[in-house]
């Protein structure tokens, strides 16, 4: 019986990872699609490939933060894990339906925390792990914004004597590189969150003795997020690619590169950062360099409200799911 519970939880975790890729495909490809450098079908294949090969280039520091650095591992059981996953999945599906680019990462940690608190109270929270994550909720979009803005200044300075046609041609090619770089970092940070959950399941079940991520878990998580990216999330792609601000290839390059740098910094420190926050901030920075009115601040405001509500919203769903499971068992 326990074996089937473990298999079911791993399948649920991989389903979340698939939805994560589906939900966050917009982050990886919205700019390259909106600038018409790639068609939507070409873009999702490009992004999915780099989501997957990230498995071979990054460690598992983020997975360890998710698995044991934010919630006291002693209170984690199957019901807590299931509640956390359902909280994240439901929130992702709701925000996908509404076309809001919220953070799958924060939905997962919110759902996981909500289920753990429902079981053991707020003593289940590991404060040090949450401190880094909460700081980067603010820092990641700001880093993306300032890097996007800075890159646009540098590009304008370097290319001010070059014809617009040449600049457009150069950055159409360079945007393939920046999109690949962003997708590589997106896969590296986001897939590790599912790895942390699956490793927690294996540790709880006694299949592993220490919190070390098996390589088959690494491959499975990256495959799931890559397949999800292949499916795409066209509602959110429309919001990210055209509703916030109008992008040209040069702006798309700056936005993707700035966001990729922000995610890389967080991944290096083992912080489960939001790729959504990073790319949104970077797009706003790129749009603001032309003039502040180039950014549709009303749309940006709706997105920020969705960000604010993600952790408590997913936590409420996770806690409710835990309560239902425990009382029906």
Backbone torsions as a table, in degrees:
resi	resn	phi	psi	omega
1	UNK	NA	-45.5	-178.2
2	UNK	-62.2	-37.0	178.8
3	UNK	-57.3	-42.6	-178.8
4	UNK	-69.6	-31.0	175.0
5	UNK	-65.2	-44.6	179.1
6	UNK	-61.8	-46.1	179.5
7	UNK	-61.3	-42.1	179.8
8	UNK	-64.4	-40.2	179.4
9	UNK	-68.3	-39.3	177.3
10	UNK	-64.0	-41.7	178.1
11	UNK	-63.1	-40.7	178.6
12	UNK	-64.7	-41.3	178.2
13	UNK	-62.3	-42.0	179.0
14	UNK	-69.6	-31.6	174.8
15	UNK	-64.7	-41.3	175.1
16	UNK	-60.5	-43.0	-179.5
17	UNK	-61.8	-40.1	176.2
18	UNK	-62.0	-46.7	179.3
19	UNK	-65.1	-36.0	175.5
20	UNK	-57.2	-48.5	177.8
21	UNK	-63.1	-41.9	178.8
22	UNK	-62.5	-47.2	-178.5
23	UNK	-67.3	-41.5	-173.5
24	UNK	-96.2	6.2	175.4
25	UNK	-55.5	-34.1	179.8
26	UNK	-57.8	-38.5	-179.5
27	UNK	-60.7	-40.3	-175.4
28	UNK	-78.0	-34.8	-167.9
29	UNK	-121.7	-7.6	-174.9
30	UNK	-58.2	-44.3	-176.9
31	UNK	-68.7	-41.6	-177.3
32	UNK	-71.7	-25.0	175.6
33	UNK	-80.6	-43.5	-176.6
34	UNK	-65.6	-29.1	177.3
35	UNK	-86.8	-1.3	177.4
36	UNK	62.9	27.5	173.3
37	UNK	-72.7	-38.4	175.5
38	UNK	-130.7	152.2	171.9
39	UNK	-74.1	161.0	179.4
40	UNK	-54.6	-42.6	-178.6
41	UNK	-67.3	-40.1	176.9
42	UNK	-64.9	-39.9	-176.1
43	UNK	-66.3	-41.2	-178.6
44	UNK	-69.1	-34.9	176.4
45	UNK	-65.3	-44.4	178.5
46	UNK	-58.7	-49.2	-178.1
47	UNK	-67.1	-42.9	-178.0
48	UNK	-62.5	-38.6	179.1
49	UNK	-60.7	-46.8	-178.2
50	UNK	-75.1	-27.9	170.6
51	UNK	-57.4	-43.1	-175.9
52	UNK	-73.9	-47.2	-174.0
53	UNK	-70.7	-10.4	173.5
54	UNK	-59.6	-20.5	178.5
55	UNK	-57.1	-26.5	-172.9
56	UNK	-99.3	2.0	-172.8
57	UNK	-123.3	-11.0	-175.1
58	UNK	-128.4	159.1	-180.0
59	UNK	-84.1	-151.7	-176.8
60	UNK	-128.4	27.5	-176.9
61	UNK	-63.1	-39.1	179.3
62	UNK	-66.9	-39.6	178.9
63	UNK	-59.5	-40.4	-179.6
64	UNK	-69.4	-35.6	176.8
65	UNK	-63.4	-45.8	179.9
66	UNK	-65.0	-45.1	-172.3
67	UNK	-71.7	-37.9	-175.4
68	UNK	-139.8	-1.5	-175.0
69	UNK	-96.7	-8.1	-177.1
70	UNK	-118.3	-28.3	179.4
71	UNK	-124.6	137.0	176.8
72	UNK	-59.4	115.7	-174.8
73	UNK	-61.3	-22.4	-178.9
74	UNK	-67.0	-25.0	-178.3
75	UNK	-94.0	-4.7	-175.8
76	UNK	-78.6	126.8	171.3
77	UNK	-136.0	-175.8	-175.8
78	UNK	-60.9	-37.9	-178.0
79	UNK	-67.8	-37.7	177.8
80	UNK	-64.7	-45.4	-179.7
81	UNK	-63.2	-44.6	-179.7
82	UNK	-64.2	-44.1	178.5
83	UNK	-59.6	-42.8	178.7
84	UNK	-62.1	-43.2	-179.6
85	UNK	-66.3	-42.8	179.9
86	UNK	-66.4	-38.2	176.4
87	UNK	-58.0	-44.0	-179.7
88	UNK	-69.5	-43.3	-177.8
89	UNK	-64.0	-47.3	-178.7
90	UNK	-62.4	-44.0	180.0
91	UNK	-63.3	-42.5	178.7
92	UNK	-60.7	-43.3	-178.6
93	UNK	-67.9	-38.4	177.8
94	UNK	-63.7	-46.4	-177.3
95	UNK	-72.7	-28.4	172.8
96	UNK	-64.3	-44.1	-179.7
97	UNK	-60.8	-39.1	179.4
98	UNK	-81.5	-6.0	178.9
99	UNK	73.7	27.7	-178.0
100	UNK	-102.7	125.8	180.0
101	UNK	-79.9	73.7	178.8
102	UNK	-88.2	176.5	-175.2
103	UNK	-92.6	117.8	173.2
104	UNK	-64.8	-33.5	179.4
105	UNK	-61.9	-47.5	-178.1
106	UNK	-72.8	-28.1	173.5
107	UNK	-63.8	-39.8	-179.4
108	UNK	-67.9	-47.9	-178.5
109	UNK	-69.8	-29.9	176.0
110	UNK	-67.7	-48.2	178.7
111	UNK	-61.2	-43.3	-180.0
112	UNK	-62.7	-45.6	179.8
113	UNK	-66.3	-41.4	-180.0
114	UNK	-60.0	-42.8	179.2
115	UNK	-67.3	-39.7	-179.7
116	UNK	-67.1	-41.5	178.9
117	UNK	-66.4	-36.0	177.3
118	UNK	-61.7	-30.1	-179.9
119	UNK	-84.2	-48.2	-168.0
120	UNK	-123.6	5.2	-177.2
121	UNK	80.6	-176.6	-174.5
122	UNK	-71.4	-9.4	174.8
123	UNK	-66.3	-15.2	178.5
124	UNK	-72.9	-16.8	-176.8
125	UNK	-80.7	129.8	173.1
126	UNK	-91.3	103.8	-170.7
127	UNK	-60.4	-41.3	-176.6
128	UNK	-61.5	-38.2	178.7
129	UNK	-67.5	-36.8	-179.5
130	UNK	-73.9	-30.1	-177.9
131	UNK	-58.9	-49.4	-179.6
132	UNK	-61.1	-43.8	-177.4
133	UNK	-65.2	-44.7	-179.1
134	UNK	-66.1	-36.5	176.2
135	UNK	-61.7	-42.0	-177.3
136	UNK	-76.7	-13.8	170.5
137	UNK	-59.7	-38.1	177.2
138	UNK	-83.9	-42.8	-173.1
139	UNK	-70.9	-39.3	-172.9
140	UNK	-62.3	-45.4	176.2
141	UNK	-67.6	-32.1	178.7
142	UNK	-69.4	-41.4	176.5
143	UNK	-62.0	-45.7	177.1
144	UNK	-59.5	-43.8	-178.6
145	UNK	-61.6	-50.3	-175.9
146	UNK	-70.8	-35.1	177.3
147	UNK	-69.1	-41.2	176.3
148	UNK	-60.9	-44.0	178.7
149	UNK	-63.5	-46.0	-179.4
150	UNK	-62.3	-45.1	-180.0
151	UNK	-62.3	-38.2	177.2
152	UNK	-64.9	-40.1	176.0
153	UNK	-60.2	-46.5	-179.3
154	UNK	-62.4	-43.6	-179.0
155	UNK	-65.1	-44.1	178.2
156	UNK	-60.8	-40.9	179.6
157	UNK	-66.3	-42.9	-176.4
158	UNK	-72.8	-27.8	-172.1
159	UNK	-112.2	14.0	-172.3
160	UNK	-67.1	-19.1	178.6
161	UNK	-101.5	5.6	-178.3
162	UNK	-99.5	145.2	-178.6
163	UNK	-66.8	147.0	179.7
164	UNK	-55.6	-35.4	-179.6
165	UNK	-62.9	-42.4	178.9
166	UNK	-66.5	-43.6	179.2
167	UNK	-59.4	-44.7	179.5
168	UNK	-61.3	-42.5	180.0
169	UNK	-64.0	-43.7	178.9
170	UNK	-61.2	-47.5	-172.5
171	UNK	-79.6	-16.3	169.7
172	UNK	-64.1	-39.5	177.7
173	UNK	-75.1	-42.8	-179.3
174	UNK	-65.5	-26.7	-179.6
175	UNK	-68.3	-24.1	173.1
176	UNK	-63.2	-39.6	178.9
177	UNK	-68.1	-46.0	-178.0
178	UNK	-66.2	-37.1	177.6
179	UNK	-65.4	-39.3	177.7
180	UNK	-65.3	-42.7	179.8
181	UNK	-62.6	-42.9	178.9
182	UNK	-65.2	-45.2	-178.6
183	UNK	-63.9	-35.9	178.0
184	UNK	-62.3	-46.6	-179.7
185	UNK	-71.4	-34.8	175.7
186	UNK	-60.3	-48.5	178.7
187	UNK	-61.9	-40.8	-177.5
188	UNK	-62.3	-44.7	-176.5
189	UNK	-79.9	-46.2	-172.3
190	UNK	-75.2	-38.8	-179.7
191	UNK	-64.9	-29.8	-178.6
192	UNK	-65.5	-24.7	-179.6
193	UNK	-67.0	-40.4	175.9
194	UNK	-68.6	-37.0	176.3
195	UNK	-57.4	-41.8	179.9
196	UNK	-62.3	-40.6	179.6
197	UNK	-67.2	-46.9	-178.8
198	UNK	-63.2	-41.4	178.7
199	UNK	-63.8	-35.9	175.2
200	UNK	-62.6	-38.9	176.5
201	UNK	-62.3	-47.2	-178.3
202	UNK	-63.9	-38.0	179.2
203	UNK	-68.9	-42.6	178.7
204	UNK	-61.5	-37.4	-178.7
205	UNK	-80.8	-10.3	179.0
206	UNK	85.8	11.0	179.4
207	UNK	-77.0	-22.1	171.7
208	UNK	-130.5	154.1	-174.4
209	UNK	-97.7	-25.9	178.8
210	UNK	-128.9	161.4	-176.5
211	UNK	-81.6	72.2	174.5
212	UNK	-118.7	129.6	-173.5
213	UNK	-78.0	118.1	176.5
214	UNK	-64.5	148.5	-175.0
215	UNK	-67.0	-29.3	178.0
216	UNK	-65.4	-30.1	176.1
217	UNK	-68.8	-41.0	177.4
218	UNK	-58.0	-49.6	-178.7
219	UNK	-64.4	-42.3	-178.7
220	UNK	-64.0	-41.7	-179.0
221	UNK	-65.8	-43.3	179.6
222	UNK	-69.0	-35.6	177.1
223	UNK	-64.8	-42.0	-178.5
224	UNK	-65.3	-44.3	-178.8
225	UNK	-69.6	-33.3	176.5
226	UNK	-65.7	-42.4	177.9
227	UNK	-65.4	-37.3	176.8
228	UNK	-63.7	-40.9	177.7
229	UNK	-62.7	-38.2	177.5
230	UNK	-58.6	-34.7	-179.5
231	UNK	-71.9	-30.2	176.6
232	UNK	73.4	162.1	177.6
233	UNK	-137.8	81.5	-164.7
234	UNK	-66.7	-27.4	177.7
235	UNK	-61.4	-45.6	-177.0
236	UNK	-74.9	-33.2	177.2
237	UNK	-58.3	-39.4	179.1
238	UNK	-64.2	-42.7	178.7
239	UNK	-63.3	-48.4	-175.4
240	UNK	-70.6	-39.1	-171.6
241	UNK	-83.5	-24.7	-174.5
242	UNK	-139.5	-23.7	-175.9
243	UNK	-78.0	-33.0	-177.1
244	UNK	-74.1	-50.5	177.4
245	UNK	-161.6	160.3	178.9
246	UNK	-84.4	129.6	-176.1
247	UNK	-113.5	143.9	167.8
248	UNK	-107.5	167.0	-179.7
249	UNK	-52.9	-38.8	179.6
250	UNK	-63.5	-40.4	177.8
251	UNK	-69.5	-38.2	177.4
252	UNK	-61.5	-42.0	177.7
253	UNK	-60.9	-48.0	-178.5
254	UNK	-63.7	-41.7	-179.1
255	UNK	-64.5	-47.0	-178.4
256	UNK	-66.5	-41.6	-178.7
257	UNK	-67.8	-43.4	177.9
258	UNK	-61.0	-44.3	-179.9
259	UNK	-67.1	-40.3	179.2
260	UNK	-60.6	-40.1	178.2
261	UNK	-64.2	-42.4	179.5
262	UNK	-62.1	-42.5	-179.5
263	UNK	-68.5	-39.9	-179.8
264	UNK	-60.7	-42.5	178.6
265	UNK	-59.0	-47.0	-178.9
266	UNK	-65.3	-43.7	-179.0
267	UNK	-61.7	-38.9	-179.9
268	UNK	-61.2	-30.7	-179.6
269	UNK	-96.9	6.9	178.5
270	UNK	71.9	28.1	-176.3
271	UNK	-100.8	124.8	178.8
272	UNK	-75.2	83.8	-174.2
273	UNK	-86.2	160.3	177.1
274	UNK	-89.5	116.2	175.6
275	UNK	-66.4	-30.0	177.5
276	UNK	-62.3	-46.2	-179.8
277	UNK	-61.9	-42.8	-176.6
278	UNK	-63.8	-48.2	-176.4
279	UNK	-72.7	-34.3	177.9
280	UNK	-64.6	-46.2	177.6
281	UNK	-59.9	-40.2	-179.4
282	UNK	-67.4	-39.6	177.5
283	UNK	-64.1	-41.2	177.7
284	UNK	-62.0	-42.9	178.7
285	UNK	-61.3	-41.9	178.7
286	UNK	-64.8	-42.4	-179.8
287	UNK	-68.1	-35.5	-175.4
288	UNK	-70.9	-18.9	-178.6
289	UNK	-68.1	-27.3	178.0
290	UNK	-74.2	-53.6	175.5
291	UNK	-174.2	151.9	-176.6
292	UNK	-60.8	-30.8	-178.9
293	UNK	-73.1	-10.3	177.5
294	UNK	-70.7	-19.4	177.3
295	UNK	-93.4	130.5	176.7
296	UNK	-82.0	91.5	-171.9
297	UNK	-67.1	-24.9	176.4
298	UNK	-64.8	-43.6	176.5
299	UNK	-65.2	-44.2	178.9
300	UNK	-59.8	-38.3	178.6
301	UNK	-63.7	-41.4	177.2
302	UNK	-61.4	-40.7	179.9
303	UNK	-64.2	-43.6	-179.3
304	UNK	-63.0	-40.0	176.9
305	UNK	-62.3	-38.9	177.7
306	UNK	-65.1	-36.9	176.4
307	UNK	-62.1	-46.0	-177.8
308	UNK	-60.7	-37.9	-175.1
309	UNK	-84.3	-11.7	-172.2
310	UNK	-61.8	-53.3	-176.6
311	UNK	-64.1	-50.3	178.5
312	UNK	-65.9	-35.6	179.6
313	UNK	-64.8	-47.8	178.8
314	UNK	-66.9	-35.3	178.8
315	UNK	-63.1	-41.1	178.9
316	UNK	-63.7	-42.9	178.5
317	UNK	-65.6	-42.1	179.1
318	UNK	-62.5	-43.9	179.8
319	UNK	-64.9	-41.9	179.2
320	UNK	-63.1	-43.2	178.9
321	UNK	-61.8	-44.4	178.5
322	UNK	-58.9	-46.2	-178.6
323	UNK	-60.4	-43.1	-179.5
324	UNK	-64.6	-45.8	-178.4
325	UNK	-60.8	-47.4	-177.2
326	UNK	-64.5	-39.3	-176.8
327	UNK	-82.2	-17.4	177.3
328	UNK	-94.7	-16.8	-177.3
329	UNK	-68.9	NA	NA
